[in-house]
Amino acid sequence: MANDAAAWAERATNDMLTDPDWDSNIELCDINMNPSQAKEAMMVLKKQLGNTNPKVQILALHALESLSKNCGENVYQLIVDYDILIDMVKIVKEKPDLNVREKVLSLLDMWQEAFGGRGGQYSQYYNAYNELRYAGIEFPPRTQSSPPLLPPPQTQPVPSEEDVAIQALLLGDDVSSLRDEELMCQGLALNDNLQCVLQHHDDRGSRGSMTTPPVQLVNSFLTGLIETSMLPPPPPPPMRPVHETDSFKHGG
């Protein structure tokens, strides 16, 4: 299997190719999903990256790009371990073929951005990028068409304090409206029941059988309603303060 990984890496960087062989690159990625196989392929790509033929160098860079986008952290670490970043910096400083130079620079920029720059997980990528920047190397502009190396994390937007305050006010209005509707319904029901009580009292009075004054009936009805409804009971009457002179009067 290791020989397969090396063979596919050789095939993907064959100097007879006029363009990247994407079938070979895909097969190379499938094999290198197994971390134990990626080392053999990385050794071949490192060798081809140092080839004097610019076409082979470009093919090796395309293969490295495919592996980095599809094979995960094992490949990221192998690129560091095999000093491929150091080799890429040397290639740019030696003023190679323009296409090779542009491809190296675009890859280094993509990698360092994907890994979070200076404080990222793989700071070696940023160091290689930054070394060339300090050397006065101008990186090519980024294109919107090229997909990112790593998909951006899916995050939920954090509401601002102003949004939270507005939501709280809207919720308070909803609760107040609901409470007002409940009180209105209770008031209408209370009015209907009270009318029934008074009508019942009038009917009994017309038949000469009235024994309870209407005020007492209403108070009795309200007391029962308060005990079984959501309406709060009325506050108790204020207590008359006991003065010291009153206690002396009772004592005397």
C-alpha positions as CSV (number, residue, x, y, z in Angstrom):
1,M,0.0,0.0,0.0
2,A,2.9,2.4,0.8
3,N,4.2,1.7,-2.7
4,D,0.8,2.6,-4.1
5,A,1.0,6.0,-2.4
6,A,4.4,6.7,-3.8
7,A,3.3,5.5,-7.2
8,W,0.3,7.7,-7.3
9,A,2.4,10.7,-6.2
10,E,4.9,9.9,-9.1
11,R,2.0,9.6,-11.5
12,A,0.4,12.9,-10.4
13,T,3.7,14.7,-11.0
14,N,4.8,13.0,-14.2
15,D,6.7,15.4,-16.5
16,M,4.7,14.1,-19.5
17,L,1.5,15.8,-18.1
18,T,0.5,19.1,-19.6
19,D,-2.1,19.8,-16.8
20,P,-2.7,18.5,-13.3
21,D,-4.1,14.9,-13.5
22,W,-7.1,15.3,-11.2
23,D,-7.9,11.6,-11.3
24,S,-4.4,10.8,-9.9
25,N,-4.7,13.6,-7.3
26,I,-8.1,12.2,-6.2
27,E,-6.6,8.7,-5.9
28,L,-3.7,10.1,-4.0
29,C,-6.0,11.8,-1.6
30,D,-8.0,8.6,-1.1
31,I,-4.8,6.6,-0.3
32,N,-3.5,9.3,2.0
33,M,-6.6,9.4,4.1
34,N,-4.8,6.7,6.0
35,P,-2.1,8.6,8.0
36,S,0.4,5.7,7.6
37,Q,0.4,6.1,3.8
38,A,0.9,9.8,3.6
39,K,4.6,9.8,4.5
40,E,5.5,7.9,1.3
41,A,3.6,10.4,-0.9
42,M,5.1,13.3,1.0
43,M,8.6,12.1,0.3
44,V,7.9,11.9,-3.4
45,L,6.3,15.4,-3.5
46,K,9.2,16.9,-1.7
47,K,11.6,15.4,-4.2
48,Q,9.5,16.7,-7.2
49,L,9.2,20.1,-5.6
50,G,13.0,20.4,-6.0
51,N,12.9,19.3,-9.6
52,T,14.5,21.7,-12.1
53,N,11.5,21.4,-14.4
54,P,9.0,24.1,-13.5
55,K,6.1,21.9,-14.9
56,V,6.9,19.2,-12.4
57,Q,7.1,21.7,-9.6
58,I,3.7,23.1,-10.5
59,L,2.2,19.6,-10.5
60,A,3.8,18.9,-7.1
61,L,2.3,22.1,-5.7
62,H,-1.2,21.1,-7.1
63,A,-0.8,17.7,-5.4
64,L,0.1,19.3,-2.1
65,E,-2.9,21.6,-2.4
66,S,-5.2,18.7,-3.0
67,L,-3.8,16.7,0.0
68,S,-4.0,19.7,2.3
69,K,-7.7,20.3,1.3
70,N,-8.8,16.7,1.6
71,C,-6.6,14.7,4.1
72,G,-6.7,16.8,7.3
73,E,-4.3,17.4,10.1
74,N,-1.9,14.5,9.4
75,V,-0.9,16.2,6.1
76,Y,-0.6,19.6,7.7
77,Q,1.9,18.2,10.1
78,L,3.8,16.2,7.5
79,I,4.3,19.3,5.4
80,V,6.0,20.9,8.5
81,D,7.9,17.7,9.4
82,Y,9.4,17.2,5.9
83,D,10.5,20.9,5.7
84,I,8.4,21.5,2.7
85,L,7.6,25.0,3.9
86,I,11.3,25.8,4.1
87,D,11.7,24.4,0.6
88,M,8.9,26.6,-0.7
89,V,10.5,29.8,0.8
90,K,13.8,28.9,-0.8
91,I,12.1,28.4,-4.2
92,V,10.6,31.9,-4.0
93,K,13.9,33.6,-3.0
94,E,15.8,31.9,-5.8
95,K,13.5,33.7,-8.3
96,P,12.1,30.7,-10.1
97,D,9.6,30.4,-13.0
98,L,6.9,33.0,-12.6
99,N,4.1,30.4,-12.5
100,V,5.9,28.4,-9.8
101,R,6.5,31.5,-7.8
102,E,2.8,32.6,-7.9
103,K,1.6,29.2,-7.0
104,V,3.9,28.9,-4.0
105,L,2.9,32.4,-2.7
106,S,-0.8,31.7,-3.1
107,L,-0.5,28.4,-1.2
108,L,1.5,29.9,1.6
109,D,-1.0,32.8,2.0
110,M,-4.0,30.4,1.9
111,W,-2.4,28.1,4.5
112,Q,-1.3,30.7,7.0
113,E,-4.8,32.3,6.8
114,A,-6.6,29.0,7.3
115,F,-4.5,28.2,10.3
116,G,-5.1,31.5,12.1
117,G,-2.0,33.4,11.4
118,R,0.7,34.1,14.0
119,G,-1.2,32.5,17.0
120,G,-2.7,29.7,15.0
121,Q,-2.4,26.0,15.5
122,Y,0.4,25.6,13.0
123,S,2.5,28.8,13.4
124,Q,5.1,27.4,11.0
125,Y,2.9,28.3,8.0
126,Y,2.6,31.9,9.2
127,N,6.4,32.0,9.8
128,A,7.1,31.0,6.3
129,Y,4.6,33.6,5.0
130,N,6.0,36.3,7.2
131,E,9.6,35.6,6.3
132,L,8.8,36.3,2.6
133,R,6.9,39.4,3.5
134,Y,9.9,40.8,5.5
135,A,12.0,40.0,2.5
136,G,9.9,42.4,0.5
137,I,8.0,39.7,-1.5
138,E,4.6,40.8,-2.7
139,F,1.9,38.2,-2.5
140,P,-0.6,37.9,-5.3
141,P,-4.1,39.2,-4.6
142,R,-6.6,36.7,-3.2
143,T,-9.4,35.6,-5.5
144,Q,-12.9,35.0,-4.4
145,S,-13.3,32.0,-6.7
146,S,-10.8,29.8,-4.8
147,P,-12.4,27.8,-2.0
148,P,-11.0,28.1,1.5
149,L,-8.8,25.4,2.9
150,L,-11.0,24.9,5.9
151,P,-14.7,25.5,6.0
152,P,-15.6,28.4,8.3
153,P,-17.2,27.4,11.7
154,Q,-20.9,27.7,11.9
155,T,-21.8,30.1,14.6
156,Q,-24.9,31.6,15.9
157,P,-24.9,35.5,15.9
158,V,-24.6,36.9,19.4
159,P,-27.3,39.5,20.0
160,S,-26.2,43.0,21.1
161,E,-27.3,44.6,24.4
162,E,-29.6,46.8,22.4
163,D,-31.3,43.8,20.8
164,V,-31.7,42.1,24.1
165,A,-33.3,45.3,25.6
166,I,-35.7,45.6,22.7
167,Q,-36.7,41.9,23.0
168,A,-37.3,42.4,26.7
169,L,-39.5,45.4,26.1
170,L,-41.5,43.5,23.5
171,L,-41.9,40.5,25.8
172,G,-43.0,42.9,28.6
173,D,-45.7,44.4,26.3
174,D,-46.9,41.0,25.4
175,V,-47.2,39.9,29.0
176,S,-49.0,43.2,29.9
177,S,-51.4,42.8,27.0
178,L,-52.2,39.3,28.0
179,R,-52.7,40.3,31.7
180,D,-55.0,43.2,30.6
181,E,-57.1,40.8,28.5
182,E,-57.4,38.4,31.4
183,L,-58.5,41.1,33.8
184,M,-61.0,42.4,31.2
185,C,-62.5,38.9,30.8
186,Q,-62.7,38.6,34.6
187,G,-64.4,42.0,34.8
188,L,-67.0,41.1,32.2
189,A,-67.7,37.8,34.0
190,L,-68.0,39.6,37.3
191,N,-70.4,42.1,35.9
192,D,-72.6,39.3,34.4
193,N,-72.6,37.4,37.7
194,L,-73.4,40.5,39.6
195,Q,-76.3,41.4,37.4
196,C,-77.7,37.8,37.9
197,V,-77.4,38.3,41.7
198,L,-79.2,41.6,41.6
199,Q,-81.9,40.3,39.3
200,H,-82.4,37.3,41.6
201,H,-82.7,39.6,44.5
202,D,-85.3,41.8,42.7
203,D,-87.3,38.7,41.8
204,R,-87.4,37.5,45.4
205,G,-88.3,41.0,46.6
206,S,-91.2,41.2,44.2
207,R,-92.5,37.9,45.6
208,G,-92.2,39.2,49.2
209,S,-89.6,36.7,50.1
210,M,-86.5,39.0,50.5
211,T,-84.7,38.3,53.7
212,T,-81.1,39.5,52.9
213,P,-80.3,43.1,52.1
214,P,-78.8,43.6,48.6
215,V,-75.5,45.0,49.9
216,Q,-74.9,41.9,52.0
217,L,-75.6,39.7,49.0
218,V,-73.2,41.6,46.9
219,N,-70.5,41.5,49.5
220,S,-71.0,37.7,50.0
221,F,-70.8,37.1,46.3
222,L,-67.6,39.2,46.0
223,T,-66.0,37.3,48.9
224,G,-66.6,34.0,47.2
225,L,-65.4,35.2,43.9
226,I,-62.1,36.6,45.3
227,E,-61.4,33.2,47.0
228,T,-61.7,31.3,43.7
229,S,-60.4,33.8,41.2
230,M,-57.1,35.3,40.2
231,L,-58.1,38.7,41.6
232,P,-56.1,39.6,44.7
233,P,-58.0,40.2,47.9
234,P,-58.6,43.8,49.0
235,P,-56.2,45.2,51.5
236,P,-57.3,45.1,55.1
237,P,-58.5,48.3,56.7
238,P,-55.8,50.3,58.5
239,M,-55.5,49.5,62.2
240,R,-56.3,52.2,64.7
241,P,-53.1,53.0,66.6
242,V,-53.3,52.4,70.3
243,H,-52.3,55.4,72.3
244,E,-50.7,55.3,75.7
245,T,-53.5,57.4,77.2
246,D,-56.1,54.9,76.0
247,S,-54.4,52.0,77.9
248,F,-54.2,54.1,81.0
249,K,-57.9,54.8,80.7
250,H,-58.8,51.2,80.4
251,G,-56.5,50.3,83.2
252,G,-58.1,52.9,85.4
